[in-house]
Amino acid sequence: MTSPTSSPSPKRDIFLVVYQDKIAVPAHWALFVPFSNDSSHGTKIHAIGAPFFGYGLEINPSYDLNGTKRRHIKILLGQVDEAKVPELEEVAKVVPTPGVSKTPLDPFAVGYSCCYMGVVCEEWNANECQGEHCQHWLRKYVDRLILNKVVEKDVVRVLGEAPTLYNGAA
């Protein structure tokens, strides 16, 4: 009797989109999951808001990346098993978004030593972290995806090399 062989699950690329709107202001980060690996249409997952008001989760299931007029770059974060794509939204919904900043006029009030990445950063102290924004949320989100085995650990390396600030370069 032969046992059925299971073929590996197809993979889907996932991207970090870095929106670079203003010089000397932290860039906006979002996760983009195209409908297919060669598509500019897909789901955008990110924390939106402002330090004065706090942030909320936005999941846009019909985002057209080519339709935006905002300056941006798209960076391949990694791949996800097709069967785990729904978990990307489920996990995003349980990661708390940043609240109102105690220092809303200082966009750099938090250094990267404050970001929670349990996989990498052991010095995280919630009491020291004030002024978190979308980049911090996305790092927490990715950490949760790693813990849930939705993405591989090397995604943290890609985030660590991603632009955090727009410096005016084209």
C-alpha positions in Angstrom: 0.0 0.0 0.0 1.4 3.4 -1.0 1.0 6.4 1.1 -0.1 9.6 -0.6 2.6 12.2 -0.8 1.7 15.7 0.1 3.1 18.4 -2.1 4.5 21.5 -0.4 2.1 24.4 0.1 2.5 27.2 -2.5 4.3 30.3 -1.1 3.2 33.9 -1.2 5.6 36.8 -1.1 5.1 39.4 1.6 6.6 42.9 1.4 7.4 45.8 3.7 6.3 49.0 2.0 8.2 52.1 3.3 6.4 55.3 2.6 8.8 58.3 2.7 6.8 61.4 2.8 8.8 64.1 4.7 12.5 64.7 5.3 13.6 64.0 8.9 10.4 62.3 9.9 10.1 58.6 10.5 9.0 56.7 7.4 5.6 54.9 7.5 5.8 51.1 7.4 3.1 48.8 6.2 2.9 45.1 5.4 1.7 44.3 1.8 0.4 40.9 0.8 -0.2 40.8 -3.0 -3.0 38.6 -4.3 -0.3 36.8 -6.4 3.4 37.1 -6.5 3.5 39.4 -9.5 0.6 41.7 -8.5 0.5 45.3 -7.2 -3.0 44.6 -5.8 -3.4 43.0 -2.4 -3.9 43.5 1.3 -2.2 46.3 3.2 -1.8 45.9 7.0 -0.6 48.7 9.1 -1.0 50.9 12.1 -2.3 54.4 11.2 -2.7 57.4 13.4 -0.6 60.1 15.0 1.3 60.6 18.3 -1.3 63.1 19.5 -4.3 60.7 19.1 -2.8 57.2 19.1 -2.9 54.6 16.4 -5.4 52.0 15.1 -5.1 49.0 12.9 -6.1 49.3 9.3 -6.4 46.3 7.0 -7.2 47.3 3.5 -8.1 44.1 1.5 -8.2 45.8 -1.9 -5.1 48.0 -1.9 -3.5 49.1 -5.2 0.1 49.8 -4.5 0.7 51.2 -8.0 -2.3 53.6 -7.4 -0.6 55.5 -4.6 1.0 58.8 -5.2 3.1 58.6 -2.0 6.8 58.1 -2.4 7.5 54.5 -1.4 9.8 51.5 -1.7 8.8 47.9 -1.7 11.1 45.4 0.1 10.6 41.7 0.0 10.3 40.5 3.6 9.9 36.8 2.9 7.3 34.2 2.0 4.3 32.7 3.7 2.7 29.4 3.0 -0.5 30.1 1.1 -2.4 28.2 3.8 -1.2 30.6 6.4 -2.1 33.9 4.6 -5.3 34.3 6.6 -3.3 34.2 9.8 -1.6 37.5 8.7 -4.8 39.4 9.4 -5.8 37.3 12.5 -2.4 38.0 14.2 -2.6 41.7 13.3 -5.8 42.0 15.2 -4.3 40.9 18.5 -1.2 43.1 18.4 -1.9 46.3 20.3 -1.4 49.5 18.4 0.5 52.4 19.9 -1.5 54.7 22.2 -1.2 58.5 22.6 2.5 59.5 23.0 3.7 61.1 26.2 6.0 63.1 23.9 3.9 63.8 20.8 6.1 66.6 19.4 9.2 64.4 19.4 8.9 61.7 16.6 12.2 60.2 17.8 11.3 59.8 21.4 11.8 56.0 21.2 15.0 54.4 20.1 15.1 50.9 18.6 16.3 49.5 21.9 12.7 50.0 23.0 11.0 48.1 20.2 9.7 44.8 21.3 11.2 42.0 19.3 11.3 39.1 21.6 13.2 37.1 19.1 16.1 39.7 19.1 15.8 42.4 21.6 16.1 41.3 25.2 16.3 44.9 26.7 12.7 45.9 26.0 11.1 47.8 28.8 7.5 48.9 28.3 7.9 51.7 30.9 10.7 53.3 29.0 8.9 53.2 25.7 7.0 56.4 24.9 6.1 57.8 21.5 5.8 54.5 19.6 4.6 54.7 16.0 3.8 52.4 13.0 7.4 51.1 12.8 7.3 49.9 16.4 3.9 48.3 15.8 5.0 46.5 12.7 8.1 45.1 14.5 5.8 43.8 17.3 3.5 42.3 14.6 6.3 40.6 12.9 7.6 39.2 16.2 4.2 37.7 16.8 4.1 36.2 13.3 7.5 34.6 14.0 6.3 33.2 17.4 3.2 31.8 15.6 5.5 30.3 12.9 3.8 32.2 10.1 7.0 33.8 8.9 10.7 32.9 9.3 13.1 34.6 11.8 15.1 36.2 9.0 12.3 38.7 8.5 13.7 40.5 11.5 17.0 41.0 9.7 15.2 42.5 6.7 13.3 44.9 9.0 16.6 45.8 10.7 18.0 46.9 7.3 14.9 48.8 6.1 14.9 52.6 5.9 13.4 54.2 9.0 13.7 57.8 7.9 13.4 59.7 4.6 16.6 61.6 4.0 15.6 63.3 0.8 17.3 60.9 -1.6 15.4 59.8 -4.6 
